[in-house]
Amino acid sequence: MDHSGVDGAHRIGPYALLGGQSTVGGSEVFAARTDEGLLVTVTVVGSELAADPGFRDRFRAAVEAARTLSSAFLVPVVDADADAPVPWLATQFTAGLPLRQVVDRHGPLSEPALRVLADGLARALAAVHAAGTIHGGVSPDSVLLTMDGPRITAVGCAGATGGPAPSPTDDMFDLGSAVLFAASGGEPDTGALPVSLREVIGGCLYPEPPERPTAEQLVDYLRHQDLPALGGSWLPPAVTSDMAATTAAVGSVSSGGGDRAPFPPPPVIAAGTGVSRRKLIIGLAGGAAALGGTAVALAFSGDSSPAADGRAGGPGSTARPASPSGGRSTSAPSASPSSTDGPEPVVLAGPDAVKTWSEAGKNAPTCLEASDKVVMVVTDTATSFLDAATGKSVFDPLNTTNAFRTSSFKYPTAYADGVFYLLCDTPSQSGVLAAFDAAGGKSKWATNLSAYDPGGATLVSMYPSNYVAVAGNTVYVCGQVRQLDGKFSAESPTTGYIRAFNAATGKMLWQVKGTDINNVLVPPSGSHLLAASAVPGKKPGRVQMIDAGRKGARGWKVSVPHTSSYFTMGWPLTCYAAGLFLFAGGNGNTLFAVDAATGREKWHQRFDAKNGDQVKIGTPFSSQDGATVYVPVGSDLAALAAADGTLRWVAVLDGASESGRSNLFNASLRLGGKNAQCSADTVFATDSAKTLWAIDAATGRARWKYRDPGQPDVGFMWTVGGDHVFIASHLTMTAIAAHGR
């Protein structure tokens, strides 16, 4: 059939095709009616797509799945024929206009209309994904704007396209692209997004699929913004007038009168000429690269609010933690005194480091910990101790081992007050917490952790994910157990735990567990811990105080939406400094400092790009004295006063790789956790190019840099002890003085 000249005399299946057509992804879309006068929309699959091997089977399966879907924001499937010479799909006729046509004719949508659009599309995709299917073709051409909100069309057809199998995260990227199109008029400029949507729609466009929000999370995000409801039509009068004329034209054609086409013909988009997901990612990343290159492109502000009412944790709003009683803090947000432009950035460039010593061993280290005098080196065969000044062995090796390499997910060592602590295995036991005297290398005590696995036989300890920390006279082991339910599954529920042990004897003091404990921060002093948690695809993340003085009782808590990374076990993604807990919130670009005991906000600092593009901060970390907080921002490192958030300096790491430079969405520097540590006056940080920098804490200028061309693929590991850094690369241990001398 030659569809280019379809008129009322042509039929497909039981439907008479009415005049007028549009093109979506190579397929043609017609208004049509049954012999009984029922109006429908028929999508006739393009010949190239129909000829794709396996298309008809995919199409058939997608249609069957689509028939089961129910959502006010989906156009229902009425009929289809996958076996016809030209496959087709019929959906319920819906009076409306394609998003592309509306934007091309009338310009970008307003902020309230964009929120309605994002919410409707998210609700539609939530229904699609809940049914276990994928749309695969959300675009400005397949999104229909109606008087009652947006609708997604061609469900069952777009999702049947060939190529790599789409996923829910692909649908979310397409949703973000559609909203961005509606906000910017077609240009991939995230600066056109209103503040209320910039963080979450920017999240939909993250290059890494796992970092994108789910449809349910987006719906929840918008609901928790609690913005005023729209009055009257959500679309401007010019659009509703255009829509009314189109609807009248359809009625005229369907009854046999007039010769007007039911759809004013939108631009015909040839297959392959649209902006692809990959091109849009590159375009967005390329725009961000100019920002990440120099810190001067960032604007700093102590006022983080698009929402000045002090609601807690609303995305795009000031995250105000709850008080211990559960009520919201009602004090006004306190803006930190910082300059709009901030201080002049320091572009790091320093000499290569001078090694204090370098020694080769027989086995590659898996874990490191150091004091100012001794370095504990753990391998999969033994634990040894080296003189920090010379690198020579000082004590007899011990038969304690750990086969799991230190990473951001597991850090099984700690040091405090002359004692090393280690999660290890012995020839007779596995999963042991041991304490060693740093002065003599002798074991002080050892506790078998398997005796404390909560839940009995139905739970299994995830020992490789454990993290050890010391605060005062207490040693903490934080980890995760997984409910087996008869068999292991990646979807099996997980429960985090905190176990407290007497640092002098190894005796268990108390333990707590729960699905709300995933990522735990243990400050070096005080009795308040911070537990962060999130369930991917379910609820927003949150942080809550754990009161060690009350044997792990829960304290204040606050929702921190769109922080899916908080489900991660291992080294904390939050920070403690001078009695304050610090964590990312708001739009993901704001650092909040709250009182550790009460959860009341002390200050917040927002990081924005001057051209309006979005940035996302990484894991904060503090100086040893707690006076300064360091925050990764894209490929830059910002230093702030812990007392009030005043910006002290910004360092630009010229060792960042292209991927590190171009991805402001994910704070791509490898900072935070054990990739960022401090001595008394020096900040040490590893960038995405696996370069270790020593930075003067007072000025932000580089003292030296260290690269190892022969390092393992996963990069070298390192730790700080006294005024030295100790680095393990393959079989070689190296020491470098903080000041490079």
N, C-alpha and C positions, 0 to 999 in steps of 0.2 A: 504493500500500500504506500502510495506517495502521500506522506502526511503534510507536505508543505502547502497543500491547497485544500485542506479539509473544510467541508461546509456541512450544513445540516443534513445532507443526504447520506453522509457516510456513517457507518456503524462499526462498532467493535464489540464483540460479544452481544449482550442484550441491550447495549446502550447506543443511542443516537448522539453522535458528536456534534456539539454546537459550534458556531463560528468562534474563532479566536484561539490562540494557543500561546504557551510559553515554553521555554526550554530549561530543564534542570539537569545538570550533569550528563548531558547527552541524551536524556529521555525527554519526550514531549508531553505536555500537560494540557488537557482539554476540559472544558465544561461539557457535561453530557447529561442526558436524561433517559429514564426508562420509558417504555410505552405507556406506563401509568402516570407519567409526568414527574416522577421523583428525580430531583437534581442530584448529580454526583460529580466528582472530579475524577477523570481517568488519566492515569499516567501510562503512556505507551513506551515500553522499554526500547532504547536505542538499539539499532541493528548491531553495532560493534559490541555492546555489552551482552546482548542476547546470544551472540556467537561465541562468547567466552566459555571454554569448557567448564562444566560443572556449575554454570550460573543458574540454570533452571532448578537444580536440586537445592542450591542455597536460597534461591528466591522462594521456592515452595516452603521450605522450612521457616524462612523469615516471615512469610505471610501467615502461616499457622500460628506462630508465636504472637504475631501482631493482633490476631483475632481475639486473643485472650486478654489483651491490655485494656485497662480502664483508667482514664485520666481526663479531667476537664480540659487539659492542655494538649491532648493528642487528637488528631483527626482520625476517627474510627475507620477501620477497613471494612468495606461493604462486600467486595467480591474481587476475585482475581483468577487468572488462568495462566499457569506457568507452562502449559503444554501447547498453547496456541501458537500458530506460525510466528506471530509477534506477541510475546508475553505482555500482559497488561495488568494493572492494579486499579481498582475503583475504590475511592474513599468517599465518605459523606461530604456533600457539598457544604462548604463553610464560607459565608460572606466575609471577605477580607481581602487584603492586599499583601503581596510578598514584601518582606522586609527590605529587600534590595530596591524594589520599586519605590517604596515610601521614602527611603533615605536618598535615593537618586533624585526624586522629584521635590522633596520637601526639606532635605537636610537632616542633620543629626537629631536624635531624639533628646528630650529634656532629661534631667536627672530622675525625676519621679517616674517617667515613662521607662527609662532604662532599668530601674529597680523592678517594675512590673514585668518587663521583658525577661530579666534574669531569673526572677522568681518563677514565672510560668514555664520557662524552658527547663529549669532545674526540676520542677515538679513533674514535668513530662518525662524527663530522663530518669528520674527516680523510679517511676512506674515501669519504664522499659527495663531498667537494670534489675529491678526486683523480680521481674519475670525471667531473668536469666538470659536476656537477649540484648543486642546492641543495635542502635540506630545506624551509625556509621555514615550519616550524610547530613548532619545538622549544618545548615549554611544560611546565608541571607536569602537564598532562593527557596529553601524548603521550610522556612519559618514564615508563617502567615500571621499578619496582624489583624485582629478582629475587634469589634466594639467591646468585647468581654475579655480581651487579653490575647496573648500570643498563642498560636497553635503550631505544632510540628506536624508537617505533612509527609506523605510518602513513606510512612513507617512500614517496613517489610520490603521496600524496594531498594532504598539506599543502602540498607544494611546487608544487602545481598551482593554488593559489588565485589569484584575479584581483588587480587593482590593480597598483601599481608592481612591477616585477620585483624579487624579492629577490636578495640577493647573499651571498657567503660571510661578509661582515662582519655582515650582518643575522643570519645563523645564530649567529655568535659573540655578538652582543648577546643573542639569545634564550637561548643557553647560560648566559651570565652571569646573566640574569634568573632562570632556573630554579634555579641554584645559590644565588643570593641569596634566592629564595623558600624554599628548603630550609633555609637558615641562619637566616632571620629569622622564619619562620612566616607569611610573606605580606606583611610590611611591607617597602618598599624602603629598608631601613636598612643601608648598607654597614658600619656599625659592628658589625653582628652577624656579619660574616665573620671567621673566625679569621685571625690574623696570617699564617699560611702561605699563605692564599689571597687576602688583601685586595688585594694589588697587582695580581695577574693577573686576578682576577675583576672588580675595579674597572676594569682596562684593557679588559675585554670590554664594559663599560658606558660607555666614552668616547663623548661625543656625536659626535665626528668619526670616521666609519667607518675611514679609513686608519690611525688610531692604535690600533685594536683588534688584539690578537694574532690570528694564524691558529690553526687547530686544531692544526697540527703544533707551533707554538711553545708552545702550552699544554701539550701532552703532554711536550715537551722540558723545559719549566719544572718540571713536577711531578717528572719523572724526576731532574733535577739537584738537587732538594731533598734527595734521598737520606734521607727520613725513615723511621723503623722501619716494617716491614711489620706489617699487622694480624694479630692472632692470633684464630682463631675466626671467627664470622660478622661481617660488616661492618655488620649491622643489629641493633638491640636485640631482646631476646627478645619483647617485645610485638608488634613488627612481624612477626617470623618466625612467631609463633604465628598471627597474623591471616592471614598468607600461606598457612600450611599448611591452615587451615580453608577458605580460598577454593579452594585446589587440590583438596581433598577434595570440596568441593561441586560443582566442575566435573566431577570423575569420576563423582559420583553422578548428576548430570543427564544426562551424556553416555551413561550406560548405561541410562537410562530410569527410574531410581529416585529417589524423593524429590521434593520440590517447592521446594527451596531455590534461590535465584538464584545463578548462578556468580560474579557480581561484587556485593559489597555496594554498593548504588548510591551513587556519589560525587555531590557537588553537581553539578547540571546548570548548565553555564556557557553562558548565552545568548550568541549571536554579538554581538560589539561591547561586551560588558560587562566584559571582562578589562582588565588594565592594559596599555595599548598601549606600543609602543617609545617613541613621542614623549612620552607622559605620564610614563613612568618616567624618561626623560632629564631632563624638566623637574623631576620630583620630586627626583631626585638632585641636580640643579644647584641647585634651590631650597634644599635642605638645606645645600649647600656655601656658598651665598651668605652665610649668617649667619656662616660661618667667615671667608670672604675679606674681609668688611667691616672687621674689626678684627683686628690681629695678636695681640691678647690671647687670641684663641681658639686660638692655636697653642701646643703644648707642645714644648719643646726638650729633647733629651736627648743626652748624649754616648755613650750605650750604644745602638747601632743594632741589636743582635742580637736576632732571634728565634733565631738559630743561633749559639751561643757557641763552637762548635768551630773557628771560623776558616776554614771552607771558602771558597774563592775564588769570588766571582761568583754564588753560588746565589741565585736570586730570593728575596727575603724573608730573606736571610742577610747576614752581614757580608761584603762583597766584599773579599777579601784577594788583592791582586795576587801573581803568581808572582815568585819571585826570578829574576835573570838566567839562572840555570842551568835554569830551568823548574820547579823545585820550589816548593812552597807555603811561604809564611812561616809559621813555627810559633810566633812570639811572640804573647803574649796581646794581644787588642785593647785599645787604650788609650783609655779614656773621656775625652772632653774635659770640663774643669771648667765646667759651665754650670748655671744654675738651672732648676728644673722649669718655672717659669712664665716665665722670661726677664724682661728689663727691660720697663718700661712702654712701650707702643707710642707712636709719634709719628704723629699724623694730619697729613699734609702739607697745609698751606694757606699760600700765600704770595702776595705782590703780583705783578702782571703785570710782566714784564721790561721794563727800559728799554734801548732799542737804542743801541748805540755808533755805528753807522752803518747805512745801508741804501742799496744801489745796484742799479739795474736794468741788465740786459745785453740783448744782442740774441738770444741763444740760451739755452735752458734747460740748466743743468748736468746732466751725467750722472754725474760723479764729483767728489769733493772731497778734498783733503788739505791740511793746514796745519802750519806751524811757528809759532813765536811772532812771526815777522815777516812771513811771506808765506803767501798762500793760493793753492794751485794749483786752478784751475777748469777742468774738462775738459767739452767739449760734443761734439756729433757733427760739428762743423765746425772746431774749433781747441782749443788749450790755452793758457790765459792765466794771468797771475800778478798778484795784487792785494796792495796794501799792507795788512797786517793791521790797521794803526792807522786807516786812512782809507777803505779799499775802492777806492782808485784804482789803475789799472793801473800797474805798475812796470817791466815788461819787454815787449818786442815779443811778440805772440802767436806760437805755433808751429803748424805744420801737422799736428801729431799729434792724432788724434781717437779717441773711443771712443763708440760708439752705444748701448752697453748700460748701462742705469742701474744704479748701485750697489744691491745688495740683500743679503739674508742669504745668497744663493747665489753671489754674485760680488762681490768687492771688489778691483778692479784697481789700487789705489794704495797707496803706503806712503811713509813719511818717516823718515829717521834720519841724524843727524850731518851736517846741511846738504845733504842730497841727497833729491830727490823721485824715486820710482820709479813707472813707469806702464806698464801693458799697453795697447797702443794700435795704431792703424793709421796708416800714412802714405800719401801719394798713390801710392807705388810698391810698398808691402808691407803685408801684414796680419799680425796676430799678432806684434807686436814688443814686446820688453821694453826700455824706454828709461830712462836716468838723466839727471836735470836738476839742474844746480847751483842751489841755492836762493838763492845770493847774486847770481847774474847771469841766471838763466833760460836758460842755454845748455845744449845737449845735451852730456853727457859721453861717452856711448856708447849704442849700440842693437844689440840682438841679435835676429835673426829666429828665433822659437821653432819655426817649422815644420820647421827642420832637425833638431830634436830629438824630433819625434814618434816615440815608440817603436812598434815593430811594423810599420813600413812602410805599404804601400798598403792593408792590410786594416783599418787603424785610422784613426779620424778624431778630431782634437783637438776637445774640447768647450770652445773658447776662452771663451765667455761665462760658464762656471762657474769660472773661475780665481780664485785668491786669492793675493795677493802679500804677503810679510812679509820683514822684515830682522832679522838677529841678528848683531851684531858686524860682521865684514867679509864676510858672506855674504847674498845675496839669494835668497829661495826663491820658486818658482812652484809652486803645488799645483793640480792639476786632475784631469781625467778624460778618458779615451778610451773609445770604444765599438767593440766588435768588430762589423764590418758583416756578415760572412758573405754577401756578395753583395747585401744589401739592408738598408735601415735598418728597425729594429723596436724598439719600446719594450722588448721582452723581450730584445734583444741584450745579451750580457754586457758589463759595464763594468769598467774597470780604472783605479784611481787612480794618480797618480804624484806624485813630489816631484822637482823639479829645483833644483839648487844652482848659483849663479853667483857669481863673484868680484865683490864690490861695487865695486871700483875699476876693473875692466876689462870686466866683462860676460862674461867667459869662463866657459864651462860647466865646473864642477868635478866633478859626479857627478849621477846620477839613479837613482831606483828606481821600480818600479811593482809593482802587484799588486791583486788583488781585496780584499786585507786593508787597503788604504789608501784610505779614502773621505773622512775628515774630519780635517784635519791641524792641529795646534797648533804654532806656531813661537814659542817664548819669546823675549823681547828679548835674552837673554844665555844663555850656556851652549851645550853641544853636543848636548843631548838634545831631540828632538822627540817629540810624542805623536800617533800615528795611531789614530783610532777608525774602526770599520767595523761594518757589519751588512748582511745580505742580507734584504730584506723577505720574510717568509714562509718563510725557510729556517733559518738558524742564529741563535743569540743574538748580540748585539753584543759587541764587545770593544775594549779599548784596549791599545796596545802601544807601547813605546819604540822610536824610530828613532834610531840613534846617528850623528849627523852627523860625529863625529870618525872614524868608520870607514866613511865614504862611504855612509851610509844603511843599514848593517847592522841587522837586527832585533834588538831586545833583549828585555827581559821583556815578558810579556803577561798579560792577565787577561780572563776572560769576564765580560761585563756583560749578563746576560739582560734581555730586554724593553726594549731601548733601540733600537727600530727607527729612531729619528731619526738614529742614527749612520751610516746609509747616505747621509746628505745631504752633498753637496759644499758648499764655500763657507766662510764664516767659522766658526772652530772652535766646537764645542759643549762644549768643555772649557776649562780655565783653568790658568794657571801663576802661582805666587806664591812668592817666596823659596825657590827650590829644590824646590818641591813641585808635582806635578800634581794637579789637583782635578777630579772628575767625579761625576756622579750614579750611584747604584747601589742595591743592596739592593732595597727595594720601590719604588724611584723617588723616595723621599722622604728619601734619605740622601746627604749630601755626603761623599765620601772624599778624604782628602789623603794622597798617597803620595810617597815620595822619588823624584825624577825619575830618578836614576841607578839605583836598585835596585828600585823598585816596592814597597818595604816600606811598610806603612801607618804613618803618623804619628798620625793622629787621624781620627775620623769624627763627624759631627753629624747627628742625625736630627730631622726636622720632622714632628710629629704634630698632628692636630686633637684638642683636649681631649675632644670628644664621640665620638672614635673614627673619624670619617670620614677618608677618605684625602686626603692632599695630595701633590702632585708638584712637585718643584723644577724651576726652569728652568736656563738656561745661566749658570754662575757667571762672574764677572769680577773683576779685582783692581785695587787702587789702583796708582798709578805706582811707589810704593816697594815694593810687594809685601807690605806689612805687614797689609793688610786684604783680605778676600774678601767680595764682595757676591753674595747669592743671591736670585733671585726665588722667592717662595713664594706661589702663588696671585696675589692682587692686592697682595701686600706685598713689601717689600725688606728682607732681613736682612743686617746687617753682622757679620762674624765675624773674630776675630784669626787671621791666617794661621798663626801659630806653633802654636796648640793648639785652634782652633775655638771659643774662648770667644765667646759672643754679646755684641756690643757695643750694638747698637740694632736696632729694627725700625721701618720707616717704612711707613705706610699711605697709598697714593696715592689721594686723593679724586677724581682726574681719570679713574679707570678707568671705562670704560663698563659697562653692565649685563652685556654678554657677558664682559667682563674680570672683573667681580666674581663671576659665578656659576660660573666654570669652574675650580675648583681642580684638576681632573684634568689640565689641560694647562698649568699655570703661565702663565696667559694674558697677563700683562704682556708688553709687547713689549720685554723686556730681554734683554741678552746681545748678543754681536756688536757691530755698530756702532750699535745702539740703546741702548747703555750704555757710557759712556766716563768717564774721570776726568782732572781736572787735578791739580795738586799737593795741593789741599785741598778739592775739590768733586767730587761724583758727579753725573753727568748721565744722565738716563734718560727714555726715551719710554714713556708708558703706552699702553694699548689705545685710549684716546680721542684719541691723537695729540697729547698734551700733553707738552712737554718740561719736565722739572723740573731745577732746580739744587739739590742737597742738600748741606748742610754735612757733610763727611766725619767730623767729630768728634762731632757731636750727632745727626745724622739729621734735622735740621729743614730745611725748605725755605728757600732764599734767595729764589727767584722761580720763576715758571712762565711758559711761553710757548705761546700758541696762535695759529694762523693760520687763520681761517675760510675763507680763499680758497686754502688749500693744495691741491695735486693730490690726486686720489683715493687715490693710493698713499702720500700723506703727504710731508712735507718731508724732505730729507736734511740731515745735519749732521755736523760733525767738530770736534774740539777742537785748538786750537793755542795753546800757552802758557796764559794765563789767560783766553782767550776761546773762545766757541762761535761757529762760522760756519755759517749756515743757508741752504740753497738751496730756494726755493719758487717754482715756475714760472720766471720770468725774473729774480726778485729775490734778491739776496744780502744777508744781514743778519748783523751781528756783535753779540754780547751779552757783556759782561764777566761772569766767573764770580761775582763778588760783587755784580753788578747795578749797579755804579757806573762 
